[in-house]
Amino acid sequence: MEEQVVLCGANSYEQKYYFNQKFSALPQSIRQELQIMCVLYTEDVGGILTLEYDREGNLEFKVTADDGDYFFDEIGSALKIRQYQLEKRELLEALELYYKVIFLGEKI
């Protein structure tokens, strides 16, 4: 089993969005919501944002920025992630449950 499994991500440097096709069974509305969330984050804060599952199936926000990127807002990054964790809590919990049941084979 891989250490981390990327669900999706956005890159402000290349202005690209990535969605892992292993999760193509997710409803279109959820995929769109993830895309909007990731792209808005990188537009507001900069850098690269990925949503990744750890070995236990917890969904984590991973942020990276180029060393020379003086426009990257580190404080804004933490605030934006916290905002998403509060506003999108139900969605994020459902995505964790989905991963644990479908990919890790856990019983509910």
DADABEL-V949050 format. One record per pair of residues at least 6 apart in sequence whose C-alpha atoms are under 8 Angstrom apart, sorted by the first residue. I is the first residue (numbers start at 1). J is the second residue. Records with the same first field share a line. If there is no record, write none. Layout:
I: J  J
//
This chain:
1: 55
2: 55
3: 54  55
4: 52  53  54  55
5: 52  53  54
6: 20  50  51  52  53
7: 19  20  23  50  51  52  53
8: 17  18  19  20  34  35  38  50  51  52
9: 17  18  19  35  38  48  49  50  51
10: 16  17  18  35  38  39  42  48  49  50
11: 17  39  42  46  47  48  49
12: 39  42  43  46  47  48
13: 46  47  48
17: 35  38  39
38: 49  50
41: 49  77  80
42: 48  49
45: 72  73  74  76  77
46: 65  71  72  73
47: 63  64  65  66  72
48: 63  64  65
49: 61  62  63  64
50: 61  62  63
51: 59  60  61  62
52: 59  60  61  62
53: 59  60  96
54: 60
56: 100
57: 96  97  99  100  104
58: 96
59: 92  95  96
61: 81
65: 72
85: 92
100: 106
101: 107  108
//
